[in-house]
Amino acid sequence: MSRMRYCGGIPEEGPTMMRICLVFLQIGALSFGGGMAVLSMIAELAVSKYGWIDAKALSDLVALSEMTPGPIAVNAATFVGMKADGTVGAIAATLCCVAPGMLIAMAMEGLYQKGHGIPAVQKIMSWLRPAVIAVIAYGGLTIFKAAVLPVGTIDILSLSIFIVSVLLFSKTKLKLLPVLLFVGVVGAILRLLF
């Protein structure tokens, strides 16, 4: 029987399904800050460590996850699970990503209802907010680099789409879906032309 090497409690060798479950249980339990925070963990584990998807697929995953109904973390887990081990991998990744957060949220809601008026609890919440923002920013930076700076070069079209999207979000009252559809169509047309 071969010995398994462990890194962060996840075996580096062995059945893919076990790794998928352990990776997404870890992501579901430790990814505070919402969907974008999950993406930075997926980038680290699914792209860098296990190679289930590459940086380009991660960038595509973000676009697809934003355009499909449901939380980005669940959509991303499903996508990575599918790439790693087919339909069963997608189901396992999705369930393992959702279960810890659901259990933690149920427990925290009960505690919060009992202690939200306590100054110490309010102080802890005020300390957590900047850390959560940092995790989200790190996830966004990771995805930005994969989309705009592939292989150490600048993708001018992707950078232009990024700038136009930021301007549309900040200067108009457009919602996410119309902006994504607009830049997606314009980007596809420009890619075909150039």
N, C-alpha and C positions, 0 to 999 in steps of 0.2 A: 504494500500500500504506500503510495507516494505521500510525502508530507506536503501540506498546503502552506503557502506563505500568506501571511495576513498583513493587511495594511488598513488601518482604521476599522478593524473588525470585519472586513469584507475579504473573503478568500480571493487571491489573485488567480488561482487556478481552480478547476473543478467545473461542475455543471453550470451552464449559462443561466438556467432558471433560478438556481440558488443565488447567484450573483445579482440577477435582476431584482429578486425579492429583497435582498439585503440592501442593495443600493437605494431602491425606492422607499424602503422602510426608513432608512437613514435620511433621505431627502425629505420625506414626509414629516419626520420627527424633528429635524434640525433646521429647516429652511424657514426661518422667521422673516417676514417682510413681504409675503405674497409671491405672486407668480414670477416677477423679475428676479427675486432672490433665488427661487428654485432654478432658474435658468443658469445662474452662475455655478450652482452645485452640479447641474447636469453637464455643463461645459467641463468642469473639472473631472467628473467621474466618467460620464458616457463618452466624452470626446477624448480627453487627455489620457485617462488611465486605461479604459477598456477598449476604446476605439470602435464602439458600436456605431457611432456616426462621426463624420468629420466636421470641421468648422463651417464649411459651406452648408452642410445639411442642418447644422444648428441654426444658421441664419435663416434658412428656408423654414425650419421648424417654427421659429418665432413668427414669421409672416403667416404661416398656416394656422398656428395656434391662436393668433389674434383675429383671424378672419372666420374661425369656426366657433360655434356656440360653446359656452362652458369656460371654466377657469383655465388660464394658460398653463398652469402646472399640470392639470389633469390631461389636457391635450398633449402637452410635451411628453409626459410619462407614457401615454398611449403610443405616440409616434416612436419614441426610443425603444419601447418594449417590442413594437412591431418589427423594427429594424434589427433588433438583437436576437429575437427568437420567435418571430411570426405572431399569429393571432393569440396564442396562449401567452406569449411574452407580453403582448399589449395588455391583455386582461390582468395578468399578474402585476405588471408595473403600475397600472392604474389603481388597482385595489390597494397595493402596498404604499402608494404615494398618498392616497386619501385616508386610509385607516388611522395612522398616527395623529394627523391633524384633527380629524374628527373627534377622536378620543380626548386629545389635549384640549380642544375647544370646549367640549362638554364639561370637562373638569374645571377649566379656567373660568367659564361662565358662572358656574356655581360659586367659585371663590370670589370672583369679581363682584357678584351681586351682594355678597356678605361684607366685602371690604372696600368697595369703591369710594366710600366717604372717608376712609382712614388716610391721614396725611402720609404715612409711610408708603402705602400702596400707590398714591398719587406721585410721590417722589420717584419710586421705582419705575413707574410708567414714563415719567419725563426723562429718565436716563436711558430707557430702552429705545425711544423714538429716534435719536440721532444714530444709534447703532443700526437700526433697521433701515434708515435712509442710506447709510453707507453700504449696506449689503445690496440694496436695490441699485445704487449707483455703480457698484462693482459689476453687477450683472449686466447693466446697460452698457458699460464700457467694454466688457468682454464681447458682447454681441456687436457693438459698433466696430470693434477692431476686426472681427470676422467678416463683417459685411463690407466695410469701407477700406480696410487695409489688408486685403488677402495677400498672403505670401510676401509681406513687406513692401508692397506697392500700393499706391492710392488708386482706387477705382473711382474715377471722376464722376461717372454716372451715378453710382451709389451714393457718393458724397453729395451730389446735387439733389438727389431724391431725398436724402436726409435733411438737407437745409430747407428744401421746399416744404417738407412735412412739418418741420419745426415751425416754420413761418405760418403755415396754414392753421396749425393748432393754436399758436400764440396770438395770431392776428384776426382770426375768424371764430365763429361759434360752431364750426363744423364738428361733427362727431367723428369717432374713430373710423367706422366703416366707410363713410364717403371718402375720407382722406386716403385710406388704404386702397380702396378701389381706384381712385383717381391716379395716385402715384404708381399703383401696380400696372394699370393700363398704359400710362405714359411711359413708364420704365420698359415695359414689354415692347412697345412700338419703337422706342429709341434703341433698344438692344437689337431689334430686327434690322433697323436702318444702319446701325454702326456696328 
